[in-house]
Amino acid sequence: MIARALRDAGFEVIYTGLHQTPEQVVQAAVQEDADAVGLSLLSGAHLTLVPKVIDGLRREGLDDVLVLAGGIIPDKDIPVLKQAGVAEVFTPGAPLPDIARWLEQALDERESSHATPPGE
């Protein structure tokens, strides 16, 4: 549903399917030159899998790729994920337009912070 909502909002979305390993997610981000990676986790393994994806992105030099997570994530785990490098966490019931607005704003902010100052 989120992939479709983001496509409808004008984002290019590459959906890799279910049951991808962290390594497969990282390689998809590398191959597609991704600006963001969204991870949907229902298994309860978010504290294990998400940091592996973030570490893999860093190893590939993709520190600026935004990572967002969603799914069944207890409130107490959200600060842990954010400390690990997750930009935002969306739990069940998050309005789809809000997710698209957040992503657009976050990507715009990232782009403006990477812009080269005039004269350089």
Backbone bond lengths (Angstrom), bond angles and torsions (degrees), N, CA, C in turn:
res aa  C-N    CA-C-N  psi(-1)  N-CA   C-N-CA  omega(-1)  CA-C   N-CA-C  phi
1 M - - - 1.448 - - 1.531 111.27 -
2 I 1.335 116.33 -41.88 1.462 119.11 -178.01 1.519 110.16 -67.24
3 A 1.334 117.31 -41.42 1.468 120.22 178.47 1.527 109.88 -58.24
4 R 1.308 117.41 -44.74 1.464 121.21 179.81 1.525 110.72 -65.10
5 A 1.322 117.32 -42.05 1.469 120.32 179.96 1.525 110.75 -63.92
6 L 1.321 117.24 -39.81 1.466 119.79 178.97 1.531 111.03 -69.01
7 R 1.321 117.21 -37.73 1.476 119.95 174.53 1.519 109.90 -61.55
8 D 1.328 115.97 -45.23 1.467 120.11 179.52 1.524 111.71 -61.49
9 A 1.336 116.70 -27.50 1.459 121.13 179.63 1.532 111.65 -85.23
10 G 1.346 116.95 -0.04 1.455 120.24 175.43 1.514 115.98 102.23
11 F 1.316 118.21 3.65 1.461 121.19 177.89 1.521 110.29 -82.78
12 E 1.321 115.73 147.34 1.459 120.15 169.05 1.518 106.37 -83.11
13 V 1.312 117.19 124.21 1.458 121.93 -175.63 1.522 109.28 -121.86
14 I 1.318 115.44 130.02 1.459 121.80 172.80 1.527 105.84 -110.60
15 Y 1.312 116.37 112.74 1.458 121.07 179.80 1.526 107.88 -98.72
16 T 1.326 116.84 119.19 1.464 120.10 -175.73 1.521 113.28 -91.62
17 G 1.308 117.95 -6.97 1.451 120.15 177.95 1.517 112.79 95.02
18 L 1.299 114.22 -179.10 1.462 121.66 -177.71 1.527 111.35 -82.68
19 H 1.306 114.88 160.90 1.464 123.46 170.40 1.523 113.89 60.87
20 Q 1.332 117.01 40.24 1.454 121.46 175.54 1.525 109.53 -87.48
21 T 1.317 116.86 141.68 1.458 119.84 175.52 1.527 108.62 -77.63
22 P 1.329 117.33 160.67 1.463 118.90 175.38 1.534 111.98 -54.59
23 E 1.314 116.99 -39.46 1.463 120.98 179.55 1.526 111.40 -63.22
24 Q 1.317 117.82 -39.73 1.466 121.36 178.47 1.526 110.81 -66.21
25 V 1.323 116.80 -39.00 1.465 120.64 178.09 1.527 109.98 -63.53
26 V 1.326 116.39 -45.29 1.471 120.64 179.67 1.525 110.10 -62.05
27 Q 1.317 117.71 -45.10 1.462 119.82 -179.52 1.525 111.64 -64.16
28 A 1.319 118.13 -36.21 1.464 120.57 175.74 1.525 110.32 -63.88
29 A 1.322 117.19 -40.41 1.471 120.94 178.62 1.519 110.51 -64.28
30 V 1.328 117.18 -40.14 1.464 121.53 177.99 1.529 109.74 -64.81
31 Q 1.311 117.01 -50.48 1.465 121.60 -176.20 1.524 112.61 -63.98
32 E 1.300 117.02 -34.36 1.462 121.01 -176.55 1.527 113.24 -94.86
33 D 1.344 117.37 -0.62 1.469 121.64 -177.84 1.528 109.61 52.45
34 A 1.324 115.46 53.02 1.462 122.58 -172.90 1.520 112.38 -69.40
35 D 1.321 115.46 144.07 1.460 122.71 171.60 1.522 110.62 -89.73
36 A 1.332 115.55 -26.38 1.469 120.91 -177.66 1.520 108.72 -149.48
37 V 1.325 114.71 153.85 1.463 121.89 175.32 1.519 106.70 -128.49
38 G 1.313 115.78 126.07 1.452 121.00 176.13 1.514 109.82 -107.34
39 L 1.314 115.91 130.75 1.459 121.68 -178.89 1.521 109.15 -118.93
40 S 1.303 116.28 124.45 1.456 121.65 177.55 1.520 107.81 -110.24
41 L 1.325 115.38 119.07 1.459 119.95 -174.98 1.523 110.38 -125.15
42 L 1.312 114.27 125.62 1.461 120.09 177.61 1.520 111.20 -117.17
43 S 1.332 116.34 -3.65 1.462 121.17 -171.07 1.522 114.12 -84.90
44 G 1.336 116.98 -15.21 1.454 119.51 -174.46 1.518 112.81 88.06
45 A 1.325 117.48 3.68 1.462 121.94 -178.10 1.530 112.41 -97.86
46 H 1.321 116.91 20.01 1.467 120.39 -174.97 1.525 113.18 -61.93
47 L 1.335 118.00 -33.86 1.465 119.75 -178.66 1.533 111.87 -74.43
48 T 1.302 117.15 -14.66 1.463 122.04 176.37 1.526 110.82 -97.43
49 L 1.333 116.59 -49.31 1.464 120.57 -172.13 1.526 113.88 -75.98
50 V 1.314 117.83 -42.05 1.466 120.17 -176.65 1.533 111.55 -62.35
51 P 1.333 119.79 -47.95 1.467 118.33 176.96 1.537 113.52 -60.07
52 K 1.332 117.40 -31.28 1.464 119.71 177.12 1.528 110.66 -66.09
53 V 1.319 117.13 -39.25 1.468 120.33 176.82 1.530 109.75 -65.21
54 I 1.315 117.03 -46.23 1.466 120.80 -179.18 1.526 110.44 -62.05
55 D 1.311 117.82 -44.47 1.467 121.11 177.40 1.527 110.95 -61.26
56 G 1.318 117.02 -42.02 1.466 120.69 178.45 1.514 112.16 -63.51
57 L 1.332 117.21 -40.78 1.463 120.56 177.28 1.523 110.15 -62.27
58 R 1.325 116.84 -42.80 1.468 120.69 179.20 1.525 110.94 -63.01
59 R 1.327 117.18 -42.15 1.467 120.58 178.82 1.530 111.37 -60.98
60 E 1.318 116.09 -30.96 1.468 121.18 179.79 1.530 112.26 -87.24
61 G 1.333 117.04 2.48 1.459 120.74 -179.86 1.513 113.80 78.72
62 L 1.308 116.70 20.75 1.471 121.68 -178.18 1.526 111.03 -103.99
63 D 1.319 115.80 47.01 1.469 121.19 -178.82 1.523 112.70 -62.26
64 D 1.343 116.82 -25.57 1.463 119.40 -175.52 1.527 113.32 -90.12
65 V 1.329 118.21 0.75 1.463 120.71 176.49 1.524 108.41 -73.03
66 L 1.313 115.84 125.82 1.460 120.38 177.83 1.523 109.31 -74.31
67 V 1.313 116.25 134.67 1.465 121.09 177.10 1.521 107.49 -115.05
68 L 1.321 115.11 123.42 1.459 119.28 174.20 1.513 107.93 -121.32
69 A 1.301 115.04 148.28 1.457 120.82 -176.47 1.516 109.54 -127.92
70 G 1.300 114.64 152.25 1.448 120.23 177.72 1.511 110.00 -152.59
71 G 1.295 114.54 170.95 1.455 120.11 179.43 1.508 111.13 119.92
72 I 1.293 114.97 -156.12 1.460 121.31 -178.11 1.526 107.61 -84.01
73 I 1.322 115.72 90.53 1.461 121.93 -177.41 1.527 107.64 -125.76
74 P 1.309 117.46 116.66 1.464 119.94 -179.99 1.535 110.99 -62.10
75 D 1.321 115.70 146.45 1.466 121.06 -179.71 1.525 112.18 -53.12
76 K 1.331 117.52 -37.11 1.464 120.17 -176.99 1.528 112.29 -68.28
77 D 1.328 117.62 -18.81 1.463 121.05 -179.78 1.535 113.12 -89.80
78 I 1.317 117.14 -15.11 1.469 120.08 -177.00 1.529 111.61 -61.53
79 P 1.352 120.35 -48.14 1.474 118.70 178.17 1.530 112.68 -61.35
80 V 1.316 117.45 -33.50 1.463 121.03 178.80 1.526 109.73 -64.54
81 L 1.326 116.76 -44.00 1.459 121.01 178.73 1.525 111.38 -65.24
82 K 1.321 116.33 -41.33 1.466 119.12 179.50 1.526 110.82 -65.81
83 Q 1.309 117.30 -38.39 1.460 120.20 177.19 1.528 110.60 -64.75
84 A 1.324 117.22 -30.73 1.466 121.60 178.79 1.527 111.73 -75.19
85 G 1.343 117.10 -13.49 1.457 119.61 177.90 1.511 115.92 123.11
86 V 1.316 118.11 2.79 1.467 120.76 177.35 1.530 108.12 -73.29
87 A 1.321 115.49 130.04 1.465 120.18 -178.18 1.526 111.67 -73.90
88 E 1.335 117.26 -37.99 1.462 120.51 179.92 1.520 109.54 -158.31
89 V 1.330 114.75 152.19 1.464 122.27 178.41 1.528 107.59 -123.55
90 F 1.325 115.35 130.19 1.461 121.60 177.93 1.519 108.30 -117.37
91 T 1.307 116.02 122.80 1.454 120.78 -179.09 1.526 109.80 -98.03
92 P 1.331 117.57 168.34 1.462 120.22 -178.83 1.532 111.58 -52.06
93 G 1.304 114.89 137.00 1.457 120.90 179.93 1.518 113.83 96.57
94 A 1.333 117.75 -7.82 1.466 119.99 177.48 1.527 107.85 -62.79
95 P 1.332 117.31 127.86 1.467 119.18 -179.20 1.534 111.16 -63.42
96 L 1.318 116.37 131.17 1.461 121.16 -177.16 1.528 112.57 -58.19
97 P 1.343 119.94 -40.45 1.472 118.42 177.05 1.531 112.63 -62.56
98 D 1.331 117.22 -31.44 1.467 120.41 178.00 1.529 110.90 -66.90
99 I 1.322 116.97 -37.65 1.462 120.86 178.64 1.526 109.30 -65.14
100 A 1.322 116.95 -45.37 1.470 120.87 179.32 1.525 110.89 -62.94
101 R 1.327 117.74 -42.96 1.476 120.76 178.29 1.514 110.87 -62.98
102 W 1.340 116.86 -43.16 1.461 119.95 179.33 1.526 110.27 -60.51
103 L 1.340 116.83 -46.53 1.457 120.44 -177.52 1.528 110.86 -63.76
104 E 1.302 117.02 -43.40 1.471 119.82 179.06 1.528 110.99 -60.22
105 Q 1.317 116.41 -45.47 1.464 120.95 179.71 1.532 110.94 -65.19
106 A 1.326 117.74 -43.70 1.460 121.30 -178.81 1.527 111.02 -64.40
107 L 1.326 117.30 -40.78 1.464 119.96 178.16 1.527 111.22 -68.02
108 D 1.338 117.00 -39.15 1.470 120.65 176.54 1.524 110.79 -62.14
109 E 1.326 116.89 -43.65 1.468 120.69 179.32 1.520 110.94 -64.31
110 R 1.311 116.79 -41.75 1.462 120.18 178.59 1.523 110.26 -63.25
111 E 1.328 116.43 -43.07 1.466 120.35 -179.40 1.530 111.24 -64.08
112 S 1.329 116.85 -42.56 1.461 118.80 -178.60 1.535 111.43 -70.07
113 S 1.329 117.39 -28.44 1.465 119.11 178.05 1.521 111.48 -76.93
114 H 1.334 118.04 -18.68 1.463 122.19 177.92 1.514 112.49 -97.46
115 A 1.326 117.19 -1.92 1.462 120.14 -177.68 1.533 109.76 -67.02
116 T 1.296 115.10 143.20 1.454 120.99 178.39 1.532 108.62 -79.88
117 P 1.320 117.35 128.02 1.470 119.60 179.11 1.529 110.30 -62.54
118 P 1.345 117.56 149.06 1.466 120.63 179.16 1.528 110.15 -56.00
119 G 1.345 114.45 140.77 1.458 120.01 177.76 1.513 113.79 90.49
120 E 1.320 118.10 -3.12 1.476 119.72 179.37 1.486 110.94 -105.70
